[in-house]
Amino acid sequence: MSRSPWWTAPTLGALAACGGGASPESYAHDPCEPIAIVATAATGAQRDGVAAAIALWHGRGVAAFDPPADTGAAPVAPPSLEVRFDDAAPAFHGVYDPAADRVLINRGIGDAPTLAIVVAHELGHAFGLAHVAPAARISLMNPDNLTTPPTDADQRELEARWGACR
């Protein structure tokens, strides 16, 4: 018995617009509020890629991955976002699935710097950022980007949407 991969045509069709017709605010995570990233079915190298993606965003002022502040009150678990690795066609890199609140990454991406960029790109969608046409500007959020980390303009876009993190 073979199972259907998560990237089949119906799934991709439903996710093609990175959230269907919903506005980014309706499914986005605030980059200044705590969020737990849960890497599922990940190798050590893939977990390292997720950590590198988190570091890229942290370097741009995103505080979502910081440990929650100790307020003296009973700790509340932050919402979680699953990052899952699975087989996919070589041209497919990843997708943010807002309905399931998860990021799906092609396990065939083995190069560490590329993996960090792909995961950071999908986390950008989770923060409500949309694709940016390469003709408009160079951005982490360019479709099919495999080399550009978050830029000053990407950071400004987040801050315009959410405000600067403390």
C-alpha positions in Angstrom: 0.0 0.0 0.0 1.5 3.4 -1.0 0.5 6.6 0.7 -0.2 9.8 -1.2 2.4 12.5 -0.4 1.2 15.8 1.1 2.2 17.7 -2.1 -0.4 16.1 -4.4 -2.3 18.2 -6.8 -5.4 18.8 -4.6 -3.2 19.8 -1.7 -1.1 22.1 -3.8 -4.2 23.6 -5.4 -5.6 24.4 -2.0 -2.4 25.9 -0.8 -1.3 27.7 -4.0 -2.3 31.1 -2.7 -0.5 30.5 0.6 -3.7 30.6 2.5 -6.4 30.5 -0.1 -8.4 33.7 -0.2 -7.9 34.6 3.4 -6.2 37.8 4.4 -2.7 37.3 5.9 -3.9 38.7 9.2 -6.5 35.9 9.6 -3.9 33.1 9.8 -0.7 34.9 10.6 1.4 34.6 13.8 2.5 37.8 15.4 6.4 37.7 15.2 6.6 39.4 18.5 4.5 36.8 20.5 6.0 33.5 21.6 5.6 30.6 19.3 7.1 27.1 19.6 8.5 25.5 16.5 8.0 21.7 16.4 10.2 20.0 13.8 8.5 16.7 12.9 10.2 13.8 11.2 13.3 15.8 11.0 16.9 14.7 10.9 19.6 16.5 12.9 20.6 18.4 9.8 17.0 19.4 9.2 16.6 20.6 12.8 19.8 22.6 12.3 18.3 24.2 9.2 15.2 25.1 11.2 17.4 26.6 13.9 19.4 28.6 11.2 16.1 29.9 9.8 15.0 31.0 13.3 18.4 32.7 13.7 17.9 34.6 10.4 14.6 36.0 11.7 15.9 36.6 15.2 18.6 38.7 13.6 15.8 40.9 12.1 14.2 41.6 15.5 11.7 38.8 15.5 11.2 37.8 19.2 8.7 35.0 18.7 11.3 32.3 19.3 12.7 33.8 22.5 11.9 32.0 25.7 8.7 33.4 27.4 9.4 36.1 30.0 9.1 35.0 33.6 6.1 36.9 34.9 5.8 34.9 38.2 2.4 33.6 37.0 1.8 30.0 35.9 3.5 29.4 32.6 1.3 29.2 29.5 2.5 27.1 26.6 2.9 29.2 23.5 1.1 28.3 20.3 3.1 25.9 18.2 3.9 25.8 14.5 4.8 22.4 13.0 7.7 22.2 10.5 7.4 18.9 8.7 9.7 17.3 6.2 8.5 14.9 3.5 9.3 13.8 0.0 8.3 16.1 -2.9 9.1 16.9 -6.5 12.6 18.5 -6.9 11.0 21.9 -8.0 8.9 22.0 -4.9 10.6 23.7 -1.9 8.0 24.3 0.8 4.6 25.7 1.7 2.9 27.2 4.7 -0.4 25.5 5.3 -2.4 27.9 7.5 -5.4 25.5 7.9 -3.1 23.0 9.6 -0.8 25.6 11.0 2.3 23.9 9.7 5.2 24.4 7.3 5.9 21.6 4.9 9.4 21.3 3.5 10.8 19.1 0.8 13.2 16.7 2.5 15.3 16.6 -0.7 16.7 20.0 0.2 20.0 19.0 1.8 22.2 22.0 1.5 22.1 23.7 4.9 22.1 27.4 3.8 19.4 26.6 1.2 17.3 24.8 3.8 17.5 27.7 6.2 16.4 30.1 3.5 13.4 27.9 2.5 12.3 27.4 6.1 12.7 31.2 6.8 10.7 32.0 3.6 7.8 29.8 4.9 8.0 31.3 8.3 7.7 34.6 6.6 4.3 33.4 5.3 3.4 32.3 8.8 4.1 35.9 9.9 1.7 37.1 7.2 4.2 38.1 4.5 3.2 37.5 0.9 5.4 36.8 -2.1 7.3 39.8 -3.5 8.0 39.8 -7.3 11.7 39.8 -8.0 11.2 42.8 -10.3 9.8 44.8 -7.3 12.8 44.1 -5.0 15.1 41.4 -3.8 13.5 39.7 -0.8 13.4 36.5 1.2 9.8 36.4 0.0 10.7 36.2 -3.7 9.0 33.0 -5.1 11.5 30.2 -5.5 14.1 32.1 -3.5 17.0 29.8 -2.4 19.7 32.3 -1.5 18.4 35.6 -0.1 18.0 35.9 3.7 15.5 38.3 5.3 16.3 41.8 4.1 15.9 45.3 5.6 12.8 45.7 3.5 11.4 42.3 4.8 12.0 43.6 8.4 10.2 46.9 7.6 7.3 44.9 6.1 6.9 42.9 9.3 7.2 46.1 11.5 4.7 47.9 9.3 2.2 45.0 9.8 2.9 44.2 13.5 5.1 46.9 15.0 8.7 46.4 16.2 9.2 43.7 18.8 10.4 44.9 22.2 
